[in-house]
Amino acid sequence: MDFNADHFTLLEMPRSFRIDSALLDKRYRELAAQVHPDKFAQAGDAERRLSLQWATRVNEAYQTLKKPLSRAQYLLSLAGHEVDANNNTAMPSEFLMEQMEWREAVAEARLAREQSELEQLHHRVKQRMKRRYEQVAGLLDDQQDYPTAADRVRRLMFLEKLLFEIDDAMAALDA
Amino acid sequence: MALLQIVEPGESAAPHQHKLAVGIDLGTTNSLVATVRSGLAVVISDELGRPLLPSVVAYHADGSYEVGYEAQVRQTLDPRNVIASVKRLMGRGLKDIVNHEAMPYDFDDVPGMVRLHTTGGVKSPVAVSADILRTLRERAEASLGGALVGAVITVPAYFDDSQRQATKDAARLAGLTVLRLLNEPTAAAIAYGLDNGAEGIYAVYDLGGGTFDISILKLSKGVFEVLATGGDSSLGGDDFDQRIFCWILEAAKLKPLSIEDASLLLTRAREAKEYLTLHGVAPISARLNSGEVVDLKLTTEIFTEISQTLVAKTIQPVKKALRDAGLSVSEVKGVVMVGGATRMPQVQHAVGEFFRQEPLNNLDPDKVVALGAAKQANLLAGNRAADDDWLLLDVIPLTLGLETMGGLVEKIIPRNSTIPVARAQEFTTFRDGQTALAVHIVQGERELVSDCRSLARFELRGIPPMVAGSARIRVTFQVDADGLLAVSARELTSGVEAKISVKPSYGLTDGEIASMLKDSMAHTKDDAQRRALKEAQVDAQRLIEAVQSALKSDSDLLSAEQLARVEAAIAALQASALGDSRRQITQAIDDLEAKTRDFAAQRMDKSIRRAFAGKRIDALEGAASAAGVGEHR
C-alpha cells in the first residue's frame, strides 16, 4: 500500500461525492484496527513510529471523506480545481447580500435571547445546505462540471460558517 | 468480542505468557490500582484489604514520607506538610490554580508549574504524584509477584497537554512504563461496555474529587469511539466540601480561622457531604483550637441550595459535548455515572432530569475507571487473543493552535479530533532578511492568545535571508495516542531546510526529571543502577518477543540472508541481556531495531492489505448491497 495514495484509494472507496457512509465507517474501522498504536504497544520503536504515521494517515483520510464539505473540496483538488477561498472572494452581490441578512438575523436573535428563533434559523440553513449539497453531487458525479462545483462549494463554505455562528449563539444563550 | 473476520495466524496459535500489567486511576481524592486476573478485572487492595489509597502524601523532616490513610490521619495536625488533592496542581502555574489562597501549602510560584515547600524539601506536584504512583506500583508488584511490564494511567479527558505530560513524567519518576495515558470516561466506558455488551450512544458523566468530564461515545461491536468530550479540569467533589465549609463559617458566625481549625472544619464538611448521601440531615460538630464550638445541622435541602451553581456548571459542558457530537438528548441510550461525587443525590437528580432517564449506577463509581484501565493494560500488554480484541478511538479535548500577528490564535487541530492526528500549516516571514521565527503553541477555544493556555515556545533559526513573504515555513503538529503533542517546524524554500523538534516539557526539564529520579532512588530501597539495568533487560526482552512473534507470522517477507542477519542480532541481544552492562544491552537493542526497520515497514504494509482482504471475504459472504459500490475504483 502506498502511503501517499489518495484518501479514496486508501479506504478503497469509489472516487465520488455520493458516498455509502456505512461502508466508509466500516472500511475505516477495519483499517484503523490494523494500524492503531494500541496494536503496537509492545513492538519495537520502528514499528511504533510506523503505526503512529499510518494511524494518523488513516484518520486524516476518514475525516476528510466523512464530512461533505471537505469531501467536495478534496474531490475538486484531485480534479485540479483547488477551492482557494482567499483568492476567490468575488461572489455575486445578491449572494453576499443574502449572507448579510442571515447574519443580521442571527445577531438580532442572539441579542434578544431568542433561542427558538435561532433554532429556526439553524433549521432553515440546514435545509438550504442539503439542497446545495445535492446540487454539488450532480455537478461532481454526473456532469463533472468542476468550475461550477467549485463555485457552489465556496457558497457552502459561507453556509457552514453561518451554521457554526448560529450554534455558537445558541451555546452562548445556554450559558 | 470479534472485531475482524480474519484471524492472524501467528498470534492466536501461540500460547502467550501472561504479562503483568496494571491500570492505575490516579485520582484527586483516592487512587487505585487494578489488574486482570484469570480473565477478570480486579482492584488490588493493600495488606489490610483496603482497595482505595487516599491521594495524600505526608512529608517528614528526615526525608521519609507516608502515602494514603497514614498520611490522611496527619492532615489536620500538619496541613502544611501533608499534601492532598495534588492532582489540581499538576502542570499548573500558581495563577492557574483555582482557590489556591484557601490551600494551606507554602507555594513557590515557579514558571510553568508550582512547587511546594515542605519540611522534607521542595516538591513539585509531579514528585508528589510519583510518590502515590510508586506506592501503587509496589502494592501491585507485591501482590502479583513480579515486575510490571507497564501500566495504563488514567487522566481526566479534559486534561490539557501540560497536565498529561506532567502525569506521564510522574509515572516515569515512579519507575512505571506507561503503556498508554487513557481518558477516565473512556476507561469507564470500556469497563461498562464490555461487561454489559452495550451498543449505541452512551454518555459518561464523570465527577471526581477535583475534575469533571463528560464524554459522548458510540459503542459498537468491538469499537469504542469517542464522539466528543468536554468538562472542567478544576471542578469536583472538593468544591462541594468548600461550599459546606463556607456555610459552616457563616452559620456558626466564626472568626478568621487558624490553618489547623480550617483543616478540621473542611474534614467535617466532607464527612457531612458523605453522610447526606444516605440521610436527610447531617450533624456537624467540632471543638476548635480557638475555643469556639460548632454545633450545626445540615439538611439535604440546604446542601442542594448552596451547591446549585456547581451542579449547573456541569450541565454546560454536557450540552456543549452533545452539540459537538451533533446529537440530541433523545439519542443517548444510557448515562454512565463515574466518580465518588456522583453519589450526591442532587447530582443524580440533575443528570437524570437533563437526559430524561435514570442514570446507570450499576458499577462502583469509585472503581470503574481503574477496572477499565486494567482491561486496556491487559490488551496493550498482548495478553488477549487476536479475536478477543477491541479498538479504541479517542479524541483531543481542546483546540491546539499557534500565535499569529496581533496576539491572535490560528487554530491548527480542532477539539474532538480523533487521535492520532497531525496537521501542518505554512507560515511566512514578515520582514526582509528575517532569519528566525518565534513559534508559540497554545491550547484552548478562545480567539486571543492571552485567553488560551501557553504550552511551549521555540525559535526556528537559520532561515536564509529573503524578501518578506517569500520564506515558506511549515509547522507540523502531531498528537499521539496518549493525546500528547509534538511540534516541528521546517523552512522549505531554496533547498535549505532547518528543522527543530520540540516536545514541550511544561516547567520540568529532562535534566530536572533525571535529578529527581536520582533523588527519589536515594530515599527508597531501589538501587538506581540496578533499576536501570533491569529496565534495559525488560526492554530487551520486550523487543526480542516482538521480533520473534513478527518472524513467526511474517518471516516469508525476508530473504534467507536478511533472516539470518535478524536472527544473529536477536542472539546477540539475548547474550548481552544476560550480562550486567546496560550500555551493551542498549547497543544491542539499537542494532536489532536497525536491522528490523525495513521488515517493520513490510509488515505494516501486509497488515493494511489484510484489512482489505477481510472486506472482500465479507463481500463474498453476502453484504452485497454495500460491497458492490466498493468494487469499481
Interface residues (C-beta under 8 A of the other chain):
Chain A: M1 F8 T9 E12 M13 P14 R15 D20 A22 L23 K26 R27 R29 E30 L31 A32 A33 Q34 V35 H36 P37 D38 A41 Q42 A43 G44 D45 A46 E47 L50 S51 L52 W54 A55 T56 N59 E60 Y62 Q63 D167 M170 A171 D174 A175
Chain B: L3 L4 V149 G150 L179 R180 V223 Q316 K319 K320 R323 L379 L380 A381 G382 D389 L391 L392 L393 S417 T418 I419 P420 V421 A422 Q478 D480 A481 R542 L543 E545 A546 V547 A550 L592 E593 T596 R597 A600 A601 R603 M604 D605 S607 I608 R609 R610 A611 F612 G614 K615 A626 A627 V629 G630 H632 R633
